């Protein structure tokens, strides 16, 4: 009897604790909160706890990434540049995007692709460009959001919160090179890089020009097989600087031609083993490079890699170009609009007003400043694919995190980073409720 009574008392003593644990579990369950509430909590926490990068004996970088170097590339739209100049700009900017040097604030382990492959970046190592991450979309413009120009250090605690916003992959990496001048093509993902979407055939090979997705026709494998080796070789021979090549099966790869073809013929027939092009791409393997000022760094290869026609054919690559490179579509002046005017703007209007442009958007910002011009809050909508030309701030701007700035003394700016290199301020006004 005493034993039973003792067990009962223990059970009664445990009840409040069990009840407390159950309550805590329910409070932490995401299903109990709306998406908006969760995002607001994340944004508020981010503003209230600005994490400083710990001091460390970071490696010295002689040729650091900088806004000055990014801005040294000419703005092409509406400039009247020749097609050769447009091609050179795209190739040069892609090369720079891959070789722009920085070092991480901390080491980082991550998964780089859909197969679950583990990868890592290490403290104390200098890196060029961006890490490969499948379906990721970063540009070097965006990298500057986490970068300290004085030290060359990227704040990894901020940059890696959303890995797909930090890394990039083959088609998006090359896209930011072409985005400096191209708006005739609709770029979503690798399988959509077809003639119908503005990726025009180079050379005599052919395929159904109405298809919008290579997965609907057996990929590029069937297309190469139907055209045959010599016809594909003749097509590779007509590539020019900044043209592209794509292959697609159930997955794919995109590369940029960054060197004119070297064509070797035997009795008029192209020797595929001896003929080659130079290519630049975003691969998955780290490779050591040495920069022009002697910096030794790791980069996801490759820059100006020699690839034979035979390798391209075996890889089932289709060469393509763009109307702007052919002179059949002008590199037109940039048009970027914000569909609101007024001296002040409410949070709800700021959330839903749309930015529209004729060139690709990398990032859209709402920047809040106090009466002295100091930035007190920044909300950013990140492009998650290529050729995004319309965006709003509805997924990052909420009343909870911004209402404290609606006192009549704070202003908000809407700034858009474009793939052309332009960064227009589209609106500036007083923030209101």
Secondary structure as UniProt FT lines:
FT   HELIX           2..28
FT   HELIX           30..32
FT   HELIX           35..48
FT   HELIX           67..71
FT   TURN            77..78
FT   HELIX           83..99
FT   STRAND          101..104
FT   STRAND          108..111
FT   TURN            114..115
FT   STRAND          118..121
FT   TURN            123..124
FT   STRAND          126..128
FT   TURN            134..135
FT   HELIX           140..143
FT   HELIX           144..146
FT   STRAND          147..148
FT   TURN            149..152
FT   STRAND          153..154
FT   HELIX           156..159
FT   TURN            160..162
FT   HELIX           163..166
FT   HELIX           170..178
FT   TURN            179..181
FT   HELIX           190..192
FT   HELIX           195..197
FT   STRAND          200..201
FT   TURN            209..210
FT   HELIX           214..217
FT   HELIX           219..227
FT   HELIX           229..236
FT   TURN            237..238
FT   TURN            241..242
FT   STRAND          244..248
FT   STRAND          252..262
FT   STRAND          265..266
FT   TURN            267..268
FT   STRAND          269..270
FT   TURN            272..274
FT   STRAND          276..280
FT   STRAND          286..290
FT   TURN            292..293
FT   STRAND          296..300
FT   STRAND          305..308
FT   HELIX           309..314
FT   TURN            315..316
FT   STRAND          318..321
FT   HELIX           323..326
FT   STRAND          336..338
FT   STRAND          344..346
FT   HELIX           347..352
FT   STRAND          355..357
FT   STRAND          361..369
FT   TURN            371..372
FT   STRAND          375..382
FT   TURN            386..387
FT   STRAND          390..391
FT   TURN            394..396
FT   HELIX           399..402
FT   HELIX           403..405
FT   STRAND          411..418
FT   TURN            419..420
FT   STRAND          423..432
//
